[in-house]
Amino acid sequence: MTIHIYNTLNKKKEIFKPVKQDKVTMYVCGPTVYSDPHIGNARAALIPDIFFRVLQKEYNDVIYIRNITDVDDKISDAAFAQNLSVYEISQKFIDIYQNNMSSIGILDPTHQPRVTDNIPIIIETIEKILNNGFAYVAEDHVIFDTQKYEKYGELSKRDLDEMIDGIRIDVASYKKSPRDFVLWKPSSQNHPGWESPWGTGRPGWHIECTSMIKKIIGSDETLDIHGGGNDLIFPHHENEIAQGNCASETNYCNYWFHNGIVLVNKKKMSKSIGNVILVSELLKNETPMTIRLALLSAHYRQPLNWSDSTLSD
């Protein structure tokens, strides 16, 4: 069977050919564990679950990695609000996420690495990027220097103004360019922190995925497939490509696939407007297969508009 994949990197459908003849490596960005999973989280797990099953039919060895982000400012904020430790919050929602995904028939990945278990490899990856001349240290931060990486923007196909507009945080004084992004940042007493060559701190979001991929498949190996929601194309996946290529002599990843987000009555889910639909709530009244089919009722690359009739349809 010939498998075709729409490769976001080249904006076209391509014949899939893994790096190694009978082995496939695939990584998908998993949850940041600070709240209950919603239907957007479920769709982001379901699309690669189906792809994983297809690949297993064709290849003897399929390594599917889906990470767990258990270090994040949102997790810290949730811990403060509930008077719990960061580790108590993350473990609570890891358990809920795993149970919810299992309940709707999603297979366990081959590997589910947690950020907190991979700090040494993250520090090692940052050191490689620094030593290769693609990062700088400023005000106790380690920053990726996007001006040094000529192919920056190859995935999202954005120009400079669009990149700056797409950055979700204020431009910090320690950055040479608004596009530059954090690899390591200092931690206060209120946030988790680890010792590093740059002081006590924690990793930036983007470097976590790259480091965990390299630890599992090998530092100089090329990942076959990388997936995630299309809201991650920029800046997250764009930054992953940049730092991954600058930490190794090999190409970071050959194929990129992205699923569309879930809207509720044509609006983005938001706690502020009260339209977040939780998987656990749906499971109280619906069968798992009904939920799976509902999440597949639109083309996987397109947004899925969830309405009152979605489940009944």
Phi, psi and chi 1 to 4 in degrees:
 res  aa     phi    psi   chi1   chi2   chi3   chi4
   1 MET       -  131.7  178.2  177.1   66.8      -
   2 THR   -91.7  124.9  -59.2      -      -      -
   3 ILE  -100.0  127.9  -63.9  175.8      -      -
   4 HIS  -106.0  146.4  -67.5   77.1      -      -
   5 ILE  -137.8  134.5  177.5  172.5      -      -
   6 TYR   -77.2  112.3 -176.8   89.2      -      -
   7 ASN   -92.7  110.9 -169.6   -8.2      -      -
   8 THR   -57.8  -31.2  -51.2      -      -      -
   9 LEU   -61.5  -40.6 -173.5   64.2      -      -
  10 ASN  -106.7   -0.9  -61.3  -38.5      -      -
  11 LYS    56.4   42.0  -62.3  -69.4 -171.0  -70.5
  12 LYS  -158.7  162.2   63.4 -179.7 -179.3  179.8
  13 LYS   -81.7  132.2 -168.0  177.8  -68.3 -174.7
  14 GLU  -131.0  155.2  -59.5  173.5   -7.4      -
  15 ILE   -73.5  129.3  -64.9  174.9      -      -
  16 PHE   -80.9  125.9  172.4   64.7      -      -
  17 LYS  -132.9  110.9  -66.3 -178.7 -180.0  178.9
  18 PRO   -69.0  160.5   25.7  -33.1      -      -
  19 VAL   -60.7  -43.8  174.3      -      -      -
  20 LYS  -108.1  142.2  -62.1 -179.2  179.4  178.1
  21 GLN   -54.0  -45.9 -173.9  172.3    0.1      -
  22 ASP  -122.0   27.4 -158.1   30.7      -      -
  23 LYS  -136.6  135.4  179.3  178.7 -179.5  178.9
  24 VAL  -124.0  135.7  177.5      -      -      -
  25 THR  -115.7  129.1   54.9      -      -      -
  26 MET  -136.2  135.9  179.2  171.6   74.4      -
  27 TYR  -126.8  137.8  179.3   92.1      -      -
  28 VAL  -132.7  136.1  171.7      -      -      -
  29 CYS   -66.0  123.9  -67.2      -      -      -
  30 GLY   -94.4 -162.5      -      -      -      -
  31 PRO   -80.9  153.2   32.7  -37.8      -      -
  32 THR   -97.3  117.1  -60.5      -      -      -
  33 VAL   -93.6   86.8  -76.8      -      -      -
  34 TYR  -134.5   -4.2   65.8   94.9      -      -
  35 SER  -157.0  172.6   61.3      -      -      -
  36 ASP   -65.5  141.8  -71.0  -87.8      -      -
  37 PRO   -65.4  138.6  -17.3   29.3      -      -
  38 HIS  -109.3 -179.1   52.8   63.5      -      -
  39 ILE   -67.4  -22.3   52.9  174.8      -      -
  40 GLY   -68.0  -42.0      -      -      -      -
  41 ASN   -62.2  -39.1  -57.6  130.4      -      -
  42 ALA   -67.2  -40.8      -      -      -      -
  43 ARG   -66.1  -37.4 -165.2  178.7 -163.4 -137.9
  44 ALA   -66.6  -21.8      -      -      -      -
  45 ALA   -92.0  -31.6      -      -      -      -
  46 LEU   -72.1  -41.6  176.7   57.5      -      -
  47 ILE   -60.2  -51.6  -60.3  -57.3      -      -
  48 PRO   -67.0  -25.9   19.4  -30.6      -      -
  49 ASP   -60.8  -42.7  175.9   70.2      -      -
  50 ILE   -68.0  -41.9  -66.2  170.7      -      -
  51 PHE   -62.2  -41.5 -162.2    6.4      -      -
  52 PHE   -57.6  -44.2 -179.6   35.5      -      -
  53 ARG   -64.7  -40.9  -66.9  167.8 -173.1  -94.8
  54 VAL   -64.2  -45.7  171.1      -      -      -
  55 LEU   -61.6  -37.3  -69.1  167.6      -      -
  56 GLN   -66.1  -27.1  -74.2 -179.2  -48.4      -
  57 LYS   -69.6  -28.1  -65.5  -71.4 -174.4 -178.3
  58 GLU  -102.4  -30.2 -174.4   66.8   15.3      -
  59 TYR  -122.0  142.8  -62.6   94.5      -      -
  60 ASN   -71.5  -32.0  -71.3  -31.5      -      -
  61 ASP  -127.7  106.7 -170.9    7.8      -      -
  62 VAL  -119.7  115.4 -178.1      -      -      -
  63 ILE   -98.7  108.9  -53.2  -60.8      -      -
  64 TYR  -110.4  120.3  172.3   29.5      -      -
  65 ILE  -114.2  128.9  -49.2  160.6      -      -
  66 ARG  -133.1  118.0 -173.6 -175.9   66.9 -149.8
  67 ASN   -82.6  168.5   77.6  -60.6      -      -
  68 ILE  -125.0  118.3  -65.2  172.0      -      -
  69 THR   -88.2  104.3  -62.1      -      -      -
  70 ASP  -113.1   18.6   58.0   -9.6      -      -
  71 VAL  -132.4  114.9  175.7      -      -      -
  72 ASP  -169.2  150.1 -171.3   88.8      -      -
  73 ASP   -63.1  -30.4  -70.9   -7.9      -      -
  74 LYS   -65.9  -35.7  -69.4  179.9  179.9  178.3
  75 ILE   -66.9  -42.8  -60.2  173.5      -      -
  76 SER   -61.7  -43.0  -62.7      -      -      -
  77 ASP   -61.7  -41.4  -68.4  -17.1      -      -
  78 ALA   -65.6  -37.6      -      -      -      -
  79 ALA   -64.8  -44.1      -      -      -      -
  80 PHE   -60.3  -44.4  -58.1  152.5      -      -
  81 ALA   -65.7  -31.8      -      -      -      -
  82 GLN  -102.6    4.8  -61.4 -180.0   43.2      -
  83 ASN    56.2   42.8 -163.2   28.3      -      -
  84 LEU  -124.0  166.0  -64.1  171.5      -      -
  85 SER   -77.9  159.3   73.0      -      -      -
  86 VAL   -57.7  -38.1  168.1      -      -      -
  87 TYR   -71.3  -34.2  -58.4  101.6      -      -
  88 GLU   -67.1  -42.1  -72.4  173.3  -40.0      -
  89 ILE   -63.9  -48.9  -76.1  -70.8      -      -
  90 SER   -64.2  -42.0   60.1      -      -      -
  91 GLN   -66.5  -38.4 -171.6   58.6   56.8      -
  92 LYS   -57.1  -47.3  170.8 -174.3  175.1 -179.6
  93 PHE   -84.5  -18.8  -69.9  111.1      -      -
  94 ILE   -63.9  -46.5  -73.3  170.0      -      -
  95 ASP   -61.8  -43.3  -67.1  -19.3      -      -
  96 ILE   -65.6  -43.6  -66.7  171.9      -      -
  97 TYR   -60.2  -48.9  178.0   84.8      -      -
  98 GLN   -60.3  -43.2  -55.9  -76.7   36.5      -
  99 ASN   -65.8  -42.4  -71.2  -25.0      -      -
 100 ASN   -63.1  -46.9  -78.8 -176.1      -      -
 101 MET   -65.9  -39.7  -63.3  -52.3  108.2      -
 102 SER   -63.8  -36.7  177.2      -      -      -
 103 SER   -64.7  -29.3  -65.8      -      -      -
 104 ILE  -100.3   21.6   58.9  173.8      -      -
 105 GLY    80.9   19.9      -      -      -      -
 106 ILE   -86.3  128.3  -69.0  174.5      -      -
 107 LEU   -68.6  150.4  -59.5  175.0      -      -
 108 ASP   -70.2  135.9  -73.6  -21.6      -      -
 109 PRO   -64.8  167.5  -17.6   30.9      -      -
 110 THR   -64.6  -41.0  -43.4      -      -      -
 111 HIS  -133.1  140.4  -60.3  -82.0      -      -
 112 GLN  -130.7   72.2  -63.0 -171.5   76.0      -
 113 PRO   -70.2  144.2   27.3  -34.9      -      -
 114 ARG  -104.2  144.8  -58.2 -174.4 -172.6 -170.7
 115 VAL   -57.9  -43.7  173.3      -      -      -
 116 THR   -63.8  -20.0   54.1      -      -      -
 117 ASP   -88.9   -1.7  -67.4  -27.3      -      -
 118 ASN  -127.8   21.5  -72.5  -83.8      -      -
 119 ILE   -60.1  -42.9  -61.4  -60.2      -      -
 120 PRO   -58.5  -42.0  -27.3   36.9      -      -
 121 ILE   -70.9  -30.4 -170.1   65.4      -      -
 122 ILE   -65.3  -46.2  -68.1  171.2      -      -
 123 ILE   -61.4  -41.7  -68.1  172.9      -      -
 124 GLU   -62.0  -42.1 -178.3 -179.4  -41.0      -
 125 THR   -65.0  -42.0  -54.9      -      -      -
 126 ILE   -61.8  -41.4  -65.3  171.4      -      -
 127 GLU   -61.6  -38.1  -71.7  179.6  -41.7      -
 128 LYS   -63.1  -43.7  -72.4  180.0  179.6  179.0
 129 ILE   -64.2  -41.7  -63.6  170.8      -      -
 130 LEU   -61.7  -48.0  -89.0  168.4      -      -
 131 ASN   -64.6  -28.4  -68.0  -23.1      -      -
 132 ASN   -84.0   -1.1  -69.5  -21.1      -      -
 133 GLY    86.1   19.3      -      -      -      -
 134 PHE  -110.6   13.3  -69.4   96.4      -      -
 135 ALA  -148.4  165.9      -      -      -      -
 136 TYR  -143.7  160.3   55.8   92.6      -      -
 137 VAL  -107.8  131.0  179.6      -      -      -
 138 ALA  -150.9  127.4      -      -      -      -
 139 GLU    50.4   47.8  -62.0  179.4   26.6      -
 140 ASP    67.0   11.9  -61.7  -37.5      -      -
 141 HIS  -107.5  150.0  -68.2   71.0      -      -
 142 VAL  -107.8  125.2 -176.1      -      -      -
 143 ILE  -120.9  135.0  -46.1  -65.1      -      -
 144 PHE   -77.4  132.4 -173.7   91.0      -      -
 145 ASP   -94.8   96.2 -167.5  -19.2      -      -
 146 THR   -66.6  -22.7   56.0      -      -      -
 147 GLN   -70.4  -19.7  -67.4  175.4  -45.4      -
 148 LYS   -83.3  -18.5  -65.6  -74.2 -175.6   66.5
 149 TYR  -104.1  104.4 -178.0   64.9      -      -
 150 GLU   -66.0  -26.2  -65.5 -179.7   -4.5      -
 151 LYS   -90.1    8.7  -67.4 -176.2  178.1 -179.7
 152 TYR   -59.4  126.0 -168.3   74.1      -      -
 153 GLY   106.1    1.1      -      -      -      -
 154 GLU   -68.3  -27.4   63.6 -179.6  -28.1      -
 155 LEU   -81.8  -50.3  179.1   68.2      -      -
 156 SER   -81.9  -17.6   60.4      -      -      -
 157 LYS    57.9   36.2  -53.7  -65.2 -169.9  -68.6
 158 ARG   -97.0  148.8  -65.8 -174.3  177.3 -151.0
 159 ASP   -86.9  177.6   60.8   27.1      -      -
 160 LEU   -58.3  -45.5  176.8   58.7      -      -
 161 ASP   -62.8  -40.5  -70.9  -20.7      -      -
 162 GLU   -65.8  -37.3  -72.7  178.2  -48.0      -
 163 MET   -63.3  -44.6  -71.2 -179.1 -167.2      -
 164 ILE   -64.7  -40.6  -66.3  173.1      -      -
 165 ASP   -64.8  -31.4  -72.1  -17.4      -      -
 166 GLY   -81.0  -10.5      -      -      -      -
 167 ILE   -75.5  127.2  -64.5  170.4      -      -
 168 ARG   -89.6   -0.9  -67.0  175.3  -69.4  178.7
 169 ILE  -121.1  159.7   58.2  175.0      -      -
 170 ASP   -64.7  148.9  -66.0  -26.1      -      -
 171 VAL   -73.2  120.8  178.4      -      -      -
 172 ALA   -85.5  154.8      -      -      -      -
 173 SER   -66.2  -25.9   59.8      -      -      -
 174 TYR   -82.7   -1.4   46.6   77.9      -      -
 175 LYS   -92.6  137.4  -68.5 -175.4  178.9 -177.7
 176 LYS   -72.8  -33.1  -66.4  179.6 -179.6  179.0
 177 SER  -137.1  146.9  164.8      -      -      -
 178 PRO   -58.8  -25.0  -23.0   33.6      -      -
 179 ARG   -76.4  -22.9  -61.3 -176.3  -54.8  173.4
 180 ASP   -60.1  148.0  -65.4   -6.3      -      -
 181 PHE  -132.3  158.1   55.8   91.2      -      -
 182 VAL   -81.9  131.8  172.4      -      -      -
 183 LEU   -99.2  -34.1  -59.2  174.4      -      -
 184 TRP  -147.2  139.2 -172.4  -94.7      -      -
 185 LYS  -136.6  151.1   55.5 -172.1  173.5 -177.2
 186 PRO   -70.2  151.1   24.4  -32.0      -      -
 187 SER  -111.9  137.5  -71.0      -      -      -
 188 SER   -85.4 -179.9   66.8      -      -      -
 189 GLN   -65.1  -20.1  -68.1 -177.8  -15.9      -
 190 ASN   -86.9   -4.8  -66.8  -31.5      -      -
 191 HIS  -123.4  152.5  -68.3   92.6      -      -
 192 PRO   -60.3  146.3  -18.9   30.5      -      -
 193 GLY  -149.8  150.9      -      -      -      -
 194 TRP  -131.7  150.1  -69.1  -95.2      -      -
 195 GLU   -71.0  139.8  -69.5  -57.2  -45.9      -
 196 SER  -148.8  171.3   78.5      -      -      -
 197 PRO   -62.0  -13.3  -24.2   34.4      -      -
 198 TRP  -111.3   13.9  -41.5  -73.8      -      -
 199 GLY   104.5  178.3      -      -      -      -
 200 THR   -71.7  126.3  -57.7      -      -      -
 201 GLY  -168.2 -162.8      -      -      -      -
 202 ARG  -145.5  158.8   59.3 -162.3 -169.4  -82.3
 203 PRO   -75.6  155.5   24.7  -32.2      -      -
 204 GLY   -72.4  162.8      -      -      -      -
 205 TRP   -62.9  -46.4  174.7   33.2      -      -
 206 HIS   -67.0  -38.4  -45.5  -61.8      -      -
 207 ILE   -69.0  -22.3 -165.2   63.9      -      -
 208 GLU   -60.9  -50.7  -62.0  167.5   -8.0      -
 209 CYS   -62.4  -48.4  -67.2      -      -      -
 210 THR   -56.8  -44.2  -60.1      -      -      -
 211 SER   -67.1  -42.0  -57.5      -      -      -
 212 MET   -68.8  -35.6  -70.0 -174.1  -74.8      -
 213 ILE   -60.6  -49.4  -71.5  169.7      -      -
 214 LYS   -64.1  -35.6  -68.4  -63.3 -173.4 -177.7
 215 LYS   -63.0  -38.1 -179.3 -179.8  179.3 -179.0
 216 ILE   -83.7  -44.0  -67.4  170.4      -      -
 217 ILE   -93.3  -16.0   71.6  169.1      -      -
 218 GLY   115.2  140.7      -      -      -      -
 219 SER   -63.9  -29.6   59.0      -      -      -
 220 ASP  -113.7   23.6  -70.5  -43.3      -      -
 221 GLU   -98.7  152.5  -63.7  -68.1  -28.4      -
 222 THR   -97.5  127.9  -63.7      -      -      -
 223 LEU   -70.7  137.1 -177.4   69.3      -      -
 224 ASP   -73.1  -52.2  -73.5  -48.1      -      -
 225 ILE  -134.6  136.5  -55.8  165.0      -      -
 226 HIS  -129.2  130.9 -164.0  -48.2      -      -
 227 GLY  -127.2  175.9      -      -      -      -
 228 GLY   157.8  177.2      -      -      -      -
 229 GLY   -68.0  149.5      -      -      -      -
 230 ASN   -69.7   -9.8   59.9   16.4      -      -
 231 ASP   -75.1   -7.7   55.8  -33.4      -      -
 232 LEU   -96.8   -5.2  -61.1  179.7      -      -
 233 ILE   -55.6  -47.5  -66.6  173.9      -      -
 234 PHE  -133.5  130.7 -174.4   86.1      -      -
 235 PRO   -94.5  -10.1   33.8  -36.4      -      -
 236 HIS   -60.5  -56.0 -175.5   46.3      -      -
 237 HIS   -73.0  -31.2  -70.2  165.1      -      -
 238 GLU   -60.1  -42.6 -169.1   73.9   73.8      -
 239 ASN   -71.7  -34.6  -67.8   -9.5      -      -
 240 GLU   -59.7  -45.9  -89.5 -162.5   66.0      -
 241 ILE   -59.5  -46.6  -69.2  175.5      -      -
 242 ALA   -60.6  -52.1      -      -      -      -
 243 GLN   -72.0  -33.3   64.6 -162.0    9.6      -
 244 GLY   -65.2  -43.0      -      -      -      -
 245 ASN   -70.3  -26.9  -75.1  -19.1      -      -
 246 CYS   -88.9   -8.1  -66.2      -      -      -
 247 ALA   -98.9   -7.4      -      -      -      -
 248 SER  -145.4  162.5  170.7      -      -      -
 249 GLU   -88.9   -5.1  -65.7 -177.8   -2.3      -
 250 THR  -105.5  160.0   53.2      -      -      -
 251 ASN   -62.6  139.7 -175.2   46.2      -      -
 252 TYR   -68.1  -52.0 -178.6   56.4      -      -
 253 CYS  -154.6  143.1  177.6      -      -      -
 254 ASN   -93.1  -34.5  -73.1  -23.6      -      -
 255 TYR  -130.0  135.4  -59.7   89.2      -      -
 256 TRP  -122.8  128.5  -68.2   78.4      -      -
 257 PHE  -127.2  146.2   79.6   93.8      -      -
 258 HIS  -137.1  137.7  -66.7   90.0      -      -
 259 ASN   -98.4  152.4   63.6  -86.9      -      -
 260 GLY   -73.9  153.7      -      -      -      -
 261 ILE   -77.9  170.0   63.8  171.2      -      -
 262 VAL  -103.5  126.8  178.9      -      -      -
 263 LEU  -104.3  154.8  -56.1  173.8      -      -
 264 VAL  -118.3  113.1  176.4      -      -      -
 265 ASN    50.8   45.2  -64.9  -41.4      -      -
 266 LYS    67.4   16.9  -60.7 -177.0  178.2  179.9
 267 LYS  -122.5  147.4  -66.2 -178.9  179.6  179.1
 268 LYS   -66.1  139.4 -170.3  173.2 -178.8  178.4
 269 MET   -64.5  136.2  -82.1 -172.0  -72.8      -
 270 SER  -154.8  135.3  169.8      -      -      -
 271 LYS   -64.2  -30.4  -70.8 -176.9  179.5  179.5
 272 SER   -66.3  -30.4   61.9      -      -      -
 273 ILE  -103.7    0.3   59.9  176.4      -      -
 274 GLY    71.4   31.3      -      -      -      -
 275 ASN  -114.7   22.7   66.8  -16.0      -      -
 276 VAL   -79.7  125.4  176.9      -      -      -
 277 ILE  -105.8  117.0  -61.1  175.6      -      -
 278 LEU   -88.7  143.3  -57.7 -179.6      -      -
 279 VAL   -62.1  -41.5  176.0      -      -      -
 280 SER   -61.1  -34.5   56.2      -      -      -
 281 GLU   -70.3  -40.9  -69.3  -60.9  -45.7      -
 282 LEU   -63.2  -38.3  -68.5  179.9      -      -
 283 LEU   -66.4  -16.8  -75.8  166.9      -      -
 284 LYS   -69.6  -28.0  -68.1  177.9 -179.1  178.4
 285 ASN  -125.3  -11.4  -59.1  -55.6      -      -
 286 GLU  -121.7  153.8  -55.3  -67.2  -17.9      -
 287 THR   -77.5  151.8   66.0      -      -      -
 288 PRO   -55.9  -40.0  -27.1   35.5      -      -
 289 MET   -66.6  -34.3 -172.3   56.2   71.3      -
 290 THR   -62.1  -43.2  -59.1      -      -      -
 291 ILE   -65.2  -43.9  -62.1  169.7      -      -
 292 ARG   -58.2  -48.6  -77.1  179.1   70.7   96.2
 293 LEU   -65.3  -37.9  -70.7  172.5      -      -
 294 ALA   -62.4  -40.3      -      -      -      -
 295 LEU   -70.3  -17.4  -69.6  168.7      -      -
 296 LEU  -102.3   11.7  -67.4  169.9      -      -
 297 SER   -79.7    0.5   58.1      -      -      -
 298 ALA  -129.8  156.4      -      -      -      -
 299 HIS   -54.2  138.8 -171.6  -77.6      -      -
 300 TYR   -60.2  -27.4   81.5   93.3      -      -
 301 ARG   -87.2   -8.0  -68.2 -158.2  -46.4  -88.7
 302 GLN  -100.5  156.2  -59.9  -58.8  -42.4      -
 303 PRO   -62.0  146.3  -19.1   30.7      -      -
 304 LEU  -106.1  118.5  167.3   62.3      -      -
 305 ASN   -91.9  110.2 -176.9   45.5      -      -
 306 TRP   -87.5  124.5 -166.0  -81.1      -      -
 307 SER  -131.6 -178.3   67.8      -      -      -
 308 ASP   -62.3  -22.1  -66.4  -21.3      -      -
 309 SER   -97.2   -3.6   64.9      -      -      -
 310 THR   -58.9  -49.7  -61.2      -      -      -
 311 LEU   -70.9  -40.8  -72.4  168.0      -      -
 312 SER   -66.4  -37.4   59.8      -      -      -
 313 ASP   -61.2      -  -70.9  -13.2      -      -
